[in-house]
């Protein structure tokens, strides 16, 4: 035991006598093997704790189809305690492992991607020809799932890189099995097979070894940070160097150290924290496999069905605690800081990853019209592991500064309305209705059900809160890039097909995320919330919403005063009052007032656009008819009006000439860029040209300009149609 900071002469002399060189004086290979047992909940949580992984070994049985549900077995002291079928098939578990592997890669983009090894047991069944063709079938199916995306990450059985499934008998190994096991050991230890070589300062490595020695002497897996400091001082290291060393080894998974959450403790054995989570997972499975009709106490019932725990309940799982250093209190502090727990009320904590995944049919019941849903599309891939559960924990944690508290929606009797791993229904304080957050494992969806007068505010608030949660979740877990973009549910595959997102470009054209050849105009019903969620004034809108903790509707605004000046005068002014509608609409229109002379008319102009107002609550009724009478309101063209007049279709055959004129593009470079961007698709090119013009990238945005451009392009019939409708 180290009770003082006296210098350890032996270690210090060894370090000081080492030659001053940057070349390694010793090479060591260290393996940390973690077994998830195929439990989805542990795979979900691994990226929360682990800083990375070099290899994933997927073990399966040759005689079990990938379509079959895996069997999860629990052993204690080498004896089988219980077993039950997993809710995922073997293929589903494999895909989950791939997501976990990809998530861990995201945390360390500067190191080589994780390698994958496939190990199949019961080789004798193939050798004895009891299952002819089963190995070939397995290889074919795995290739369909993994290739070509993961070709470079697979560990192959031969140099030809044809086979990547190692087969052996584990229970009764024969000569071939022992040879295969040796081959596996070589592959796992070979450099270039996912291993990571790291240069460790000699003094740091000596500190790590000394800490292990102290932990073994004390029979502990957790050391107080103060003791670690004393050990460091005995090796002539100051506090700052000690902290740097602990963070360094934490990054290598050699120990766990959480200076921002639990700075007083150092976990010398990383497995113990995963084992604590595993205990809770095991207990939920065990309780769910209990006899039907068996009475379950209230606290355990809430744990089984709702993922709720208390410190007292956590204390019943005695293993892996090391009082007085590491008790249920410290575990709660740690898991809250890692967004694994959310504090629901005093001494009641919610663990989202313990919830059960429900079938698609159940999720469908909690979706509203797909057109009105906000889809969160992750451009690089599907959502990384832990993101959904951590975001939910963030939303429900009272310390997070939302304008309004989020709660799980409750029935009259107090039970949750919808609380599952992949779909949760929330209520937001001061807003009638509910918000549903859905994890499709390929994308997220946000559904809103509320009074139309509250819809605009609630869409903005829900969007901002969820994105804040996603940002916090990514930062807490350590992901480098996990930010989705607002999208819509793809209209190309309507119900009952399982949904997927469609991205929306600046011209309000949606494109299927699966098949880029499928695209179309965004439905008018989607534009209100899409505008609110992608508004360029998002920061000011968020500030406006955050300024009121009760989120009450805004007070009525005074009439909008428009000051006008004749083109030939800078002093004479008149004022026109335009009443502002007090009704809240999901489609808000902003108005920017211009008092400068207009290029066509000297009348005052209120420029209308489809971007949202910062308060998202007031709609200003504007006439769409131009007038030359001073003081009248003139509305400039907008994309929805151009779509109603079928302008994109009308100019599709002459978009080059039309675009050069409208965008004032003498060299034709702007049109060429748009043409390349949309792969020569006439309709999308036409839409994009009009969109650039509406954003002020060409001639003045007026109906007169459009009519002139159409006539110069010899589209006389379309020009007459626009003139009759607008001029």
C-alpha positions, 0 to 999 in steps of 0.5 A, a space after each residue: 500500500 502506498 500511503 506516501 509519495 516517497 520516490 520508487 527508486 527502482 522504477 525511476 532508475 530504470 526509466 532514467 537509465 533508458 537511452 534517449 531515443 524515439 525508437 521503441 525499446 520494447 514491443 508488447 501486444 495487449 489484447 482486451 477481449 469483450 464478449 457481448 453474447 449477441 445482446 443488442 443492448 450491450 452492442 448499443 452501449 459499447 460505443 458509449 464506453 469503448 474508445 474503439 476496437 481493432 477486430 470484431 469476431 462474429 461467431 455462429 453455428 453452421 447448422 443455424 440459418 441466418 434467418 433463424 433467431 439466435 439463442 442467448 445463453 447465460 452461464 454462471 460458474 460455467 453452468 447454464 442458468 437460462 436461455 431464450 431466443 433473441 428478438 433478432 435473427 442471426 442476420 439481424 444480429 450481424 447487421 447490428 454488429 456491423 453498425 457497432 463496428 462502424 460506430 466505433 470506427 467513427 470515434 477514431 477516423 485517424 486509425 485503420 478501420 476495424 477488421 471482421 472475422 467470421 468463425 463458424 462452429 460445428 465443422 463436423 456436420 459439414 465434414 460428415 456431409 450431414 449438411 451438404 452445401 451449407 458452407 457455400 450457402 453461408 458464404 454466398 449470403 454473407 457476401 451479399 450482405 458485406 460486399 463490396 462495402 467491407 471487402 478490405 475489412 474482412 479477415 480471409 482464410 487464404 491469400 486468394 481472399 475467396 473464403 472468410 469463414 473459419 470453421 472448427 469444432 470447439 467442444 471436441 477439437 481434432 487436428 484440423 480444429 487445432 490448426 484452425 485455432 492456431 491460424 485464428 490466433 495468428 490472424 488476430 495478433 498479426 500486424 496489419 490485421 486491424 491491430 494498432 501500434 501505439 508508442 507509449 512514453 516509458 514513464 507512462 507505461 511504468 506508471 500503468 504497470 505500477 497502478 496494476 500492481 497496486 490494484 492487485 495488491 489491494 484486490 481492487 478494480 477501482 482506484 481513487 484518483 488521489 492514490 494514482 497521483 501518489 503513485 505518479 509522484 513516487 515516479 517523479 511525475 506531477 499531477 498534470 502528467 498523471 492526468 495525461 497518462 490516465 487519459 492516454 490509457 483510457 483512449 486505448 481501453 486499458 483503463 476507464 477514466 472519466 475526469 468530467 463526470 467521475 474525476 475521483 475514480 480510475 477503473 483499472 478493469 474496463 470490463 467491470 462497467 460493461 458487466 454492470 450494464 450486462 447485469 441489468 440487461 440479463 435481469 430484464 430478459 430473465 424477468 420477461 421469460 418468467 412464468 405468465 401470471 407470476 406476480 411482479 412487485 411494482 418496482 421490478 415491474 417498472 424496471 421490466 416494462 419501462 426501464 426504470 431503476 432506483 439506487 436501492 434497486 441498483 444496490 440489489 446487484 452486488 457484484 462489481 461494486 467496491 464500496 465505499 469508492 464505487 457504489 450505486 450512487 457513483 454508478 448513477 452519477 456516471 451513467 447520467 453523465 454518459 446519457 445512459 440514464 435520464 433522471 425522471 424524478 427524485 431517485 428514479 432513473 430511466 434507461 432507454 436501452 433496456 426497452 423492448 423493440 416492437 414490430 413495425 406494425 406497432 410503430 405504424 400505429 404511432 405515426 401520423 400522415 407520412 407527408 407531415 413527418 420530419 425525417 432525420 436523414 444521416 447522409 453518411 450512413 444509418 444512425 450510429 449506435 447509442 445515438 437514439 437512446 442518448 438523445 432520449 435521455 437528453 430530452 428527458 433530463 430536467 437539467 437540459 435547458 429546453 424552453 419547455 420540459 419533455 415528459 413521456 406521454 401518460 395514460 389516465 391511469 399513469 402508465 406510458 402511452 407509448 414507451 418502446 426502444 424504437 418509438 416513444 411518445 412525448 408530451 411538451 409542457 404547455 402544448 396540447 397533443 404529443 410528439 413521437 420520436 421513432 428510430 427506424 434504425 436507418 433514420 429517425 422520424 419526428 411526428 407531431 400531433 397538436 392544435 393547428 394554432 400551436 403547430 408552427 411553434 411546436 415544430 420549431 421547438 421539437 426540431 431544435 430540442 432533438 437536434 440539440 440532443 443529437 449534438 450532445 449525444 454525439 459529443 458525449 459518446 465521442 462521434 466525429 460526425 453523426 449530424 442528420 439533415 432534415 428530410 421528408 418521408 419518401 413519397 416514392 414508397 407509400 404505405 404499407 411499405 417501410 418508410 425511408 427518407 428523401 432529401 430536399 434540395 434548395 429548390 424544394 425537389 425531393 430525391 429518394 435516398 435509396 434510388 436517386 432516379 426517383 424525385 419530385 416536388 415537395 408536397 405543399 403540406 410538408 413545406 411549413 415545417 420544412 421551412 421552419 426547420 431549415 430557416 436561415 433565421 434559425 438562430 434568432 428563432 431559437 433565441 425567441 423560443 428560448 426566452 420564454 420558459 412557459 412557451 406561451 403564444 406571442 402577444 398580438 403585434 401592432 399593425 405593420 407600418 410601411 413608409 413609402 417614398 416616391 421615386 423622385 423624392 426623398 422627403 415626402 412620405 406616406 404611411 400604409 397600415 397593413 393588419 397582421 393576422 393573429 391566427 397561427 399557421 403552419 405556413 408562415 410568410 415573412 415580409 421584408 419592407 423596401 422603401 427604395 425605388 423599385 425597378 419597375 414601379 415606384 409603389 412600396 414593395 413587400 417582398 414575399 418569400 417562403 422562408 419562415 418568420 422568426 416567431 413562426 406565428 404570424 401570417 401576413 395576407 398579401 395580394 398576389 396581384 401587382 398594381 401600379 397604384 402608389 401604396 398598393 402591395 406588389 408580390 414578387 414571384 415565388 416558387 409555389 406560384 411558378 409551380 402552379 403556372 407550370 413554368 418549369 415544365 414549360 421552359 424544360 425544352 429551352 432552359 439553356 437560352 432561358 437560363 442565360 437570359 434570366 440569370 444574366 449569364 453571358 458566358 453560360 457558366 451558371 447554366 452549365 454548372 446547374 446542368 452538371 449538378 442535375 445530370 442533364 435532367 431538364 425538369 430539375 435544371 429548370 427548377 434550379 434555374 428558377 430557384 437561383 433567380 428567385 434568390 437574386 442571382 440574376 435579373 430583378 425578380 419581378 413578373 415583368 422580368 419573367 414575361 420578358 424572358 419567356 418572350 425572348 426565349 420564344 415561349 409566347 404562349 407561356 408568356 401570355 399565360 403568365 401575363 394574364 394571370 399576374 399582370 
